[in-house]
Amino acid sequence: MEARTLPDSPDDISTFYIQATESIQERWPRTLKQGDSFAMFDALGDVIAPGLTPGGLFHNDTRYLSGVQLLIDGQRPLLLSSAVENDNVILTVDLSNPDIYQGSAIILPREILHIRRSKFLWQGACHERIAVHNFDATPQKCWLTLNFAADFADLFEIRGIQRPRRGETSIAVIGGTKTIFRYVGLDKVERRSEIGFDPPPRQLSKSQALYQLELEPGEQFAIVMTVRCTDSGMKRVPAAEAFSEPYRAARRGAARAAALGGSVTSSNQMANRMLHRAGADLSMLVTDTPQGPYPYAGTPWFSTPFGRDGIITALQMLWLDPELARGVLGYLAAHQATEMDERADAEPGKILHETRSCEMAVLGEVPFGHYYGSVDSTPLFVWLAARYFERCGDLSTIRALWPNIEAALAWIDKYGDQDGDGFVEYYRVSENGLTNQGWKDSADSVMHADGQLASGPIALCEVQAYVYAARKEGAALAAALGYDSRAAELQEAAEKLRVAFEEKFWLEELGTYAIALDGAKQPCRVRSSNAGQVLACGIAAPERAEALAATLMTPEMFSGWGVRTLSTDAARFNPMSYHNGSIWPHDNALIALGLSRYGLKRGASAIFEGLFDAATHMEMMRFPELFCGFPRRRGVAPVLYPVACAPQAWASVVPFALLQACLGLELCHARREIRFNNPQLPRLEEIEINDLELAGANVNLRLRRRGAHTEVAIVSQRGDISIKITQ
């Protein structure tokens, strides 16, 4: 993600700091997303004066609808209920009329009219059906008003970046049924917001549609409002029939996305809600690309492909849905850097950080058109490829990706380690790029014990672990392709890195690995969650993994809800910060997977229990991008972060990663084996894993907790799969 934590001094503020003047989830609690479009509405389904907030309808990071408001006789309706349905396809809002006065007399008593708004997104358009039902025993008359606006604000403008110039906007009313907003940007692209109404309103202007309703007792009247987002570079999609046709298509699309991979259910209804929400959110965020499915990072700020986020999401879901990993690998290979581009922090072999197609990105006002400023996406790409092969045995895909894998490994050796000390460091080449280029990319996220910010080039601890995993597990790919000498080289390089890492990064007095080495090769002596991610890659010596696990579970690091990004005794600790004391669900999931790898199930179970309990307090049991790191108190909910993305891909899939960690679940295609290493079921009595596929076979499993142990039973099986359980 791009930086957003506010540092101690103005000099440390990132260029891409996201302004926070209001809580997103308080102002815009209803989110829809489909393909390259997303929308955020208030509880009534409106967008009123969004300003520098992400309220409205967006397509390709441009706001095509900046205002919509429904009124009855000039008054806002009364809210009855408002919710996005379980499959995330449609937002349903139930409203009623307020008391309508003429002078001192009530001419329309409240709760006579029922109004249902149904909204969904499909292929670059927002479709809305507004049905008004008269439940009175007498005829009723009223005016229904729809106000609307389109500002074509770039998402980076909304995030607070000032633009000296913008393009030109014009508005036209066409035939009394449609209002078209046109914006010709400085990039010469014409973006159009076409707002159509069926049936035609009595009056239609450049900002308002008016309907005069005369409803008999029991009569219902329905309006369809369609907001279609287009630009001059898009292939024109034929307009669908009003509402019903795109609605059915959206439902079918959601069903197809939800059908990927296996499924998990439990005996605990709260857990089932959490798991269902996780699956539905992932399905919503996944977008089809020419290379396969790709999970967009999250709404509202990151509804686009991110390299690091996509890889980690795919890693967390790999045991259940390997097809997602194949799509991520294919997309990132297709967008791998092939030449030097200092403005984009690109070097040959480097894997994408993010891509954007909004006006400011196209013009280069922000560097994120195709931006490569992440130090970890490249080794993570190789690691995901190795894990995917172990899971699926898909040698043809690995063979096709091998040139990209070798290019990534070459980047690690040549550009990642320019000073030749054996560690991969980052430094910003682009003056407009990110200052810090690990997953904690806030400007103030890497520091020394006294709070002084570290100067670069910076070698992060978790990045060295990712490189170790890329080399060690990448060696298996080389061997599978018959490149034995290359496999031996990678094994040797991995071992050399492991030894050097232990020597330079371990801090015995703190019981942890240093968050980083600075440009002078001095360790940053602070306790952070970065060290916990080291465990997931297997680079840590077993005795140090055990010591680190104890450190992570201290009250300074573990809040009761999860592991904090920074210890409470650190000079820059702030539980409300973006990266310096907050709790990130995906970070905790990776830590839990690492603890499980070393057989440290007590810590993994504590993380599961803490996050599960936190989810029970979250709306829809949806994990946000992050929440605040205040200590857990009895009877008090976790404290939310005001501008966190929700849903966020790598947070959405956390329940599945936590289950894998607690079950010690491993799948190996070569051995046709599903292994459970000391399986645990914290907070759960029983779960069922259905349609788990491996090597062309399929199995349904039931796991039950029996005292301190967990039993694994095969419910049904098709094909040859071996189930192994170790205690």
SETIDREN-792388 format. One line per field, with one value per residue (C-alpha): x, y, z. Coordinates in steps of 0.02 Angstrom, whole numbers, padded with zeros to 5 digits. Example, Ala and Ser with C-alpha at 12.3 -4.5 7.8 and 13.67 -1.06 7.14 Angstrom:
! SETIDREN-792388
east: (00615  00684)
north: (-00225  -00053)
up: (00390  00357)
***
This chain:
! SETIDREN-792388
east: (00000  00053  00102  -00027  00039  00071  00250  00314  00376  00313  00478  00431  00259  00246  00195  00055  -00007  -00197  -00293  -00414  -00546  -00687  -00707  -00741  -00846  -00949  -00983  -00993  -01038  -01104  -00979  -01004  -00868  -00869  -00727  -00641  -00785  -00828  -00953  -00975  -01142  -01212  -01339  -01483  -01399  -01353  -01193  -01204  -01060  -00920  -00778  -00610  -00686  -00711  -00901  -00977  -00959  -00782  -00718  -00531  -00494  -00601  -00761  -00903  -01042  -01004  -01181  -01347  -01490  -01669  -01802  -01989  -02075  -01905  -01869  -01746  -01838  -01832  -01709  -01786  -01642  -01489  -01374  -01268  -01330  -01223  -01149  -01100  -01197  -01338  -01366  -01543  -01606  -01780  -01850  -02013  -02080  -02066  -02210  -02238  -02312  -02402  -02402  -02448  -02548  -02479  -02525  -02429  -02413  -02252  -02233  -02369  -02250  -02122  -01971  -01849  -01685  -01590  -01417  -01283  -01133  -01106  -00983  -00946  -01122  -01221  -01400  -01531  -01715  -01821  -01992  -02121  -02270  -02423  -02481  -02618  -02803  -02819  -02732  -02573  -02478  -02298  -02145  -01996  -01834  -01665  -01520  -01356  -01182  -01019  -00851  -00732  -00611  -00456  -00435  -00268  -00354  -00475  -00326  -00267  -00146  -00170  -00179  -00137  -00246  -00391  -00484  -00650  -00824  -00986  -01164  -01306  -01485  -01535  -01716  -01786  -01723  -01536  -01410  -01232  -01082  -00925  -00750  -00605  -00449  -00276  -00234  -00354  -00468  -00654  -00739  -00929  -01055  -01222  -01366  -01524  -01702  -01840  -01980  -01935  -01955  -02081  -01936  -01752  -01614  -01425  -01431  -01606  -01744  -01922  -02065  -02242  -02317  -02503  -02523  -02687  -02705  -02585  -02509  -02322  -02219  -02041  -01901  -01737  -01587  -01430  -01261  -01145  -00958  -00869  -00714  -00650  -00522  -00648  -00733  -00916  -01027  -01205  -01333  -01429  -01615  -01673  -01613  -01665  -01538  -01381  -01449  -01456  -01283  -01211  -01287  -01213  -01044  -01043  -01094  -00952  -00825  -00888  -00875  -00684  -00591  -00658  -00763  -00757  -00902  -00903  -01016  -01001  -01124  -01015  -00870  -00981  -01028  -00844  -00798  -00943  -00899  -00718  -00766  -00893  -00772  -00635  -00756  -00804  -00624  -00565  -00566  -00544  -00387  -00321  -00203  -00337  -00418  -00329  -00380  -00385  -00306  -00455  -00583  -00581  -00399  -00326  -00456  -00323  -00190  -00052  00092  00129  -00054  -00103  00039  00006  -00181  -00144  -00022  -00153  -00283  -00168  -00220  -00403  -00400  -00237  -00318  -00303  -00114  -00101  -00194  -00084  00076  00020  -00031  00128  00237  00150  00187  00364  00486  00604  00704  00763  00639  00693  00527  00436  00574  00581  00729  00738  00656  00568  00388  00250  00202  00040  -00041  -00167  -00258  -00329  -00289  -00154  -00065  -00075  -00003  00135  00072  00086  00208  00084  00037  00153  00252  00384  00432  00417  00569  00474  00357  00499  00556  00374  00334  00463  00406  00224  00276  00367  00221  00100  00204  00213  00024  -00024  00124  00082  00248  00184  00140  00309  00399  00307  00350  00531  00604  00509  00568  00749  00729  00662  00807  00929  00850  00876  01062  01100  00983  00918  01094  01191  01322  01356  01337  01221  01063  00926  00902  00788  00818  00705  00764  00608  00593  00405  00410  00384  00512  00493  00465  00423  00244  00257  00281  00238  00374  00404  00393  00578  00668  00803  00773  00782  00647  00768  00714  00832  00925  00944  00979  00874  00876  00714  00716  00563  00630  00785  00669  00570  00732  00785  00619  00630  00802  00775  00603  00646  00782  00644  00574  00744  00765  00591  00637  00801  00916  01013  01164  01049  00957  01121  01169  01006  01020  01196  01143  00996  01106  01234  01097  01027  01194  01226  01048  01063  01228  01175  00991  00967  00954  00979  00938  00768  00727  00689  00762  00801  00668  00806  00986  01009  01124  01273  01231  01177  01029  00868  00844  00655  00531  00409  00291  00409  00512  00358  00341  00519  00453  00337  00488  00586  00747  00751  00845  00721  00785  00771  00598  00545  00620  00537  00369  00382  00423  00274  00157  00215  00089  00199  00173  00010  -00140  -00261  -00338  -00179  00006  00045  00153  00267  00300  00222  00394  00458  00491  00372  00234  00060  -00088  -00183  -00043  -00047  00109  00181  00070  -00087  -00146  -00154  -00251  -00146  00015  -00053  -00102  00074  00144  00024  00078  00259  00226  00137  00284  00393  00262  00224  00037  00002  00046  -00047  -00202  -00191  -00189  -00337  -00437  -00394  -00440  -00595  -00656  -00614  -00715  -00870  -00867  -00839  -00984  -01031  -00885  -00775  -00591  -00535  -00364  -00308  -00373  -00296  -00175  -00251  -00247  -00399  -00517  -00659  -00824  -00747  -00736  -00576  -00545  -00565  -00447  -00541  -00486  -00451  -00499  -00642  -00648  -00462  -00405  -00266  -00373  -00526  -00439  -00364  -00490  -00433  -00249  -00279  -00367  -00221  -00101  -00198  -00225  -00043  -00112  00006  -00038  00094  00052  00206  00162  -00027  -00032  -00135  -00044  -00108  00031  -00037  -00205  -00292  -00467  -00468  -00643  -00718  -00786  -00799  -00765  -00796  -00681  -00771  -00710  -00527  -00438  -00264  -00182  -00347  -00429  -00557  -00597  -00722  -00655  -00730  -00622  -00681  -00598  -00577  -00499  -00325  -00327  -00417  -00485  -00485  -00613  -00638  -00822  -00802  -00660  -00640  -00470  -00307  -00261  -00162  -00213  -00074  -00093  00052  00038)
north: (00000  00179  00272  00359  00369  00547  00559  00670  00809  00880  00832  00649  00659  00549  00627  00498  00524  00496  00635  00580  00706  00580  00396  00306  00169  00292  00403  00271  00104  00018  -00045  -00128  -00185  -00273  -00281  -00112  -00020  00010  00118  00180  00245  00305  00197  00273  00233  00415  00509  00685  00811  00680  00807  00726  00558  00407  00416  00390  00278  00248  00166  00145  00258  00402  00459  00454  00490  00615  00645  00555  00592  00530  00645  00628  00797  00877  00776  00634  00471  00379  00234  00065  -00051  -00054  -00198  -00274  -00451  -00598  -00627  -00442  -00420  -00303  -00163  -00159  -00006  00002  00175  00259  00434  00557  00667  00790  00958  01094  01239  01164  01019  00847  00804  00640  00548  00455  00271  00272  00241  00103  00138  00001  00046  -00099  -00060  -00166  -00145  -00235  -00201  -00021  00030  00057  -00004  00051  00007  00119  00047  00152  00059  00147  00050  00174  00141  00305  00372  00470  00600  00652  00713  00597  00688  00617  00740  00688  00752  00694  00777  00654  00674  00568  00452  00535  00705  00633  00568  00748  00781  00955  00977  01144  01107  00993  00953  01022  00961  00983  00923  00887  00825  00703  00673  00694  00522  00541  00666  00648  00720  00733  00762  00783  00760  00828  00653  00687  00546  00585  00508  00502  00474  00432  00440  00365  00345  00223  00276  00454  00580  00721  00843  00809  00938  00936  00889  00826  00708  00739  00613  00657  00503  00469  00300  00210  00106  -00041  00023  00014  00120  00078  00181  00117  00234  00179  00265  00204  00241  00250  00327  00350  00213  00079  -00049  00000  -00123  -00133  -00064  -00204  -00212  -00114  -00193  -00376  -00431  -00358  -00412  -00594  -00578  -00505  -00647  -00776  -00690  -00693  -00876  -00922  -00828  -00908  -01083  -01076  -01195  -01291  -01233  -01236  -01242  -01264  -01307  -01126  -01006  -00854  -00943  -00985  -00802  -00755  -00888  -00845  -00660  -00700  -00801  -00673  -00528  -00620  -00662  -00479  -00419  -00547  -00475  -00574  -00528  -00603  -00708  -00769  -00712  -00576  -00510  -00320  -00257  -00170  -00032  00114  00163  00009  -00064  -00115  -00251  -00240  -00362  -00393  -00399  -00516  -00636  -00642  -00663  -00808  -00886  -00879  -00961  -01083  -01236  -01209  -01122  -01139  -01067  -00894  -00917  -00965  -00807  -00698  -00775  -00755  -00574  -00523  -00614  -00520  -00354  -00392  -00250  -00278  -00117  00025  00164  00272  00364  00200  00123  -00014  -00129  -00285  -00433  -00332  -00376  -00246  -00148  -00078  -00017  00122  00189  00352  00520  00569  00403  00414  00590  00543  00661  00508  00368  00225  00190  00041  00062  -00058  00021  -00131  -00229  -00386  -00422  -00501  -00635  -00664  -00700  -00840  -00908  -00914  -01004  -01136  -01157  -01170  -01308  -01405  -01389  -01429  -01509  -01399  -01414  -01338  -01175  -01172  -01205  -01059  -00949  -01004  -00856  -00739  -00834  -00826  -00640  -00614  -00711  -00611  -00450  -00509  -00539  -00387  -00245  -00303  -00319  -00180  -00167  -00355  -00383  -00531  -00441  -00364  -00178  -00046  00134  00255  00304  00401  00566  00539  00357  00276  00314  00143  -00003  -00150  -00190  -00057  00082  00232  00363  00333  00143  00096  00169  00145  00117  00305  00339  00409  00359  00239  00303  00194  00083  -00021  -00211  -00271  -00432  -00509  -00471  -00576  -00716  -00700  -00708  -00863  -00947  -00895  -00974  -01129  -01173  -01106  -01238  -01370  -01287  -01292  -01475  -01518  -01438  -01536  -01390  -01481  -01365  -01214  -01301  -01329  -01146  -01088  -01207  -01145  -00962  -00993  -01073  -00934  -00806  -00903  -00901  -00716  -00671  -00756  -00669  -00493  -00481  -00578  -00470  -00584  -00451  -00417  -00597  -00546  -00506  -00324  -00244  -00193  -00148  00034  00107  00094  -00091  -00052  -00152  -00060  -00125  -00124  -00264  -00271  -00391  -00396  -00523  -00634  -00647  -00715  -00878  -00912  -00933  -01055  -00954  -00946  -01073  -01175  -01110  -00931  -00963  -01021  -00866  -00753  -00838  -00796  -00615  -00600  -00660  -00532  -00396  -00268  -00357  -00454  -00342  -00484  -00457  -00488  -00451  -00265  -00198  -00118  -00151  -00034  00007  00071  00258  00279  00166  00235  00115  00229  00236  00148  00042  00086  -00004  -00053  -00231  -00299  -00463  -00522  -00489  -00595  -00733  -00743  -00745  -00886  -00986  -00960  -01015  -01169  -01209  -01225  -01323  -01176  -01201  -01109  -00943  -00985  -01030  -00869  -00767  -00866  -00839  -00654  -00615  -00725  -00629  -00464  -00517  -00541  -00353  -00305  -00260  -00414  -00503  -00425  -00403  -00228  -00186  -00145  -00089  00001  -00082  -00034  -00173  -00285  -00245  -00352  -00306  -00177  -00198  -00173  00006  00033  00131  00276  00256  00070  -00019  -00142  -00262  -00288  -00444  -00504  -00468  -00554  -00722  -00719  -00846  -00977  -00943  -00952  -01119  -01186  -01128  -01206  -01369  -01379  -01416  -01458  -01523  -01605  -01652  -01761  -01873  -01855  -01817  -01706  -01690  -01621  -01579  -01577  -01506  -01388  -01313  -01161  -01091  -01225  -01398  -01461  -01407  -01484  -01456  -01498  -01522  -01513  -01558  -01631  -01718  -01744  -01823  -01747  -01769  -01709  -01705  -01683  -01628  -01638  -01577  -01714  -01640  -01580  -01673  -01655  -01805  -01807  -01913  -01941  -01911  -01954  -01975  -01984  -02036  -02079  -01962  -02004  -01921  -01910  -01847  -01812  -01758)
up: (00000  -00017  00140  00247  00425  00483  00548  00687  00575  00409  00328  00348  00267  00114  -00051  -00052  00125  00125  00209  00344  00393  00415  00452  00287  00363  00464  00312  00175  00255  00097  -00032  -00201  -00320  -00489  -00613  -00626  -00540  -00359  -00267  -00090  -00026  00139  00231  00132  -00034  -00066  -00101  -00030  -00039  -00033  -00047  -00013  00033  -00080  -00084  -00256  -00407  -00472  -00629  -00661  -00511  -00577  -00492  -00619  -00494  -00356  -00301  -00291  -00173  -00166  -00092  -00059  -00073  -00043  00115  00146  00179  00344  00350  00390  00345  00235  00190  00054  00023  00074  -00098  -00112  -00274  -00225  -00099  -00034  00059  00134  00168  00213  00195  00339  00395  00253  00303  00209  00328  00496  00422  00384  00206  00200  00366  00396  00352  00219  00074  00069  -00041  -00089  -00174  -00255  -00326  -00409  -00524  -00688  -00830  -00789  -00742  -00582  -00600  -00474  -00459  -00348  -00305  -00212  -00136  -00064  00090  00132  00106  00009  -00147  -00114  -00215  -00196  -00291  -00302  -00337  -00388  -00379  -00461  -00505  -00582  -00542  -00629  -00484  -00494  -00344  -00305  -00300  -00174  -00075  -00061  -00204  -00275  -00465  -00545  -00695  -00741  -00901  -00960  -00908  -01005  -00973  -01095  -01074  -01212  -01259  -01085  -01032  -01009  -00941  -01003  -00912  -01019  -00956  -01077  -00972  -00996  -01060  -01207  -01152  -01149  -00998  -00997  -00860  -00942  -00819  -00892  -00824  -00865  -00872  -00920  -00779  -00789  -00786  -00818  -00801  -00790  -00606  -00564  -00615  -00553  -00546  -00496  -00416  -00398  -00315  -00284  -00126  -00137  -00301  -00335  -00454  -00506  -00583  -00652  -00647  -00738  -00723  -00861  -00854  -01021  -01097  -01272  -01250  -01198  -01304  -01307  -01213  -01282  -01161  -01076  -01050  -00900  -00737  -00757  -00887  -00804  -00634  -00689  -00767  -00606  -00504  -00623  -00615  -00425  -00423  -00542  -00436  -00276  -00352  -00364  -00249  -00100  00046  00236  00359  00547  00693  00752  00671  00705  00621  00473  00455  00458  00330  00215  00223  00184  00031  -00031  -00011  -00103  -00243  -00256  -00261  -00389  -00565  -00725  -00824  -00987  -00879  -00758  -00594  -00495  -00323  -00327  -00166  -00086  -00090  -00092  -00108  -00191  -00309  -00436  -00454  -00323  -00338  -00155  -00104  -00244  -00204  -00018  -00047  -00165  -00040  00098  -00014  -00102  -00002  -00046  -00216  -00317  -00474  -00396  -00380  -00564  -00614  -00504  -00570  -00750  -00730  -00640  -00766  -00907  -00820  -00760  -00792  -00939  -00938  -00827  -00791  -00646  -00635  -00606  -00496  -00630  -00664  -00774  -00688  -00553  -00512  -00513  -00359  -00431  -00591  -00619  -00772  -00703  -00781  -00658  -00681  -00871  -00867  -00745  -00611  -00498  -00541  -00523  -00705  -00695  -00535  -00468  -00302  -00190  -00136  -00088  -00235  -00336  -00211  -00161  -00345  -00350  -00183  -00241  -00400  -00297  -00177  -00323  -00402  -00238  -00221  -00401  -00491  -00640  -00732  -00895  -00806  -00717  -00881  -00961  -00811  -00797  -00896  -00780  -00627  -00685  -00723  -00546  -00470  -00576  -00511  -00332  -00365  -00473  -00427  -00260  -00187  -00270  -00133  -00137  00050  00023  00080  -00028  00006  -00064  -00108  -00197  -00371  -00423  -00329  -00332  -00277  -00108  00027  00109  -00007  00104  00154  00290  00166  00274  00280  00466  00475  00490  00639  00770  00956  00991  00860  00732  00557  00471  00319  00166  00079  00199  00213  00294  00394  00311  00138  00173  00226  00064  -00035  00063  00022  -00161  -00178  -00073  -00142  -00315  -00319  -00324  -00481  -00565  -00520  -00585  -00752  -00758  -00717  -00582  -00577  -00560  -00419  -00328  -00351  -00277  -00129  -00093  -00106  00011  00143  00131  00159  00306  00398  00364  00414  00583  00616  00568  00614  00775  00933  01081  01211  01129  01081  00902  00733  00695  00588  00466  00435  00389  00257  00376  00406  00584  00651  00695  00871  00888  00910  00765  00679  00530  00626  00644  00455  00449  00523  00377  00262  00371  00380  00571  00675  00780  00946  00887  00817  00990  01072  00943  00972  01157  01114  00998  01135  01265  01314  01226  01059  01077  01115  01150  00977  00879  00860  00844  00705  00835  01018  01145  01215  01048  01037  00889  00954  00920  00924  00802  00673  00505  00533  00705  00828  00734  00702  00524  00503  00354  00451  00594  00474  00404  00581  00628  00475  00527  00706  00640  00526  00681  00776  00891  00893  01055  00975  00815  00915  01016  00856  00788  00947  00959  00779  00785  00938  00851  00698  00804  00836  00653  00540  00438  00525  00391  00431  00383  00315  00493  00662  00810  00929  01095  01226  01236  01378  01442  01361  01244  01055  00957  00902  00715  00602  00519  00337  00326  00166  00187  00104  00079  -00013  00100  00253  00179  00163  00338  00410  00284  00321  00509  00488  00387  00523  00666  00572  00517  00345  00201  00027  -00083  -00262  -00287  -00138  -00167  00017  00133  00299  00465  00586  00764  00709  00830  00826  00940  00972  00859  00897  00718  00540  00369  00221  00060  -00118  -00072  -00234  -00252  -00400  -00489  -00337  -00221  -00037  00093  00271  00444  00591  00772  00931  01063  01218  01172  01007  00841  00746  00556  00465  00278  00236  00052  -00070  -00258  -00323  -00237  -00093  00063  00228  00360  00538  00656  00838)
***
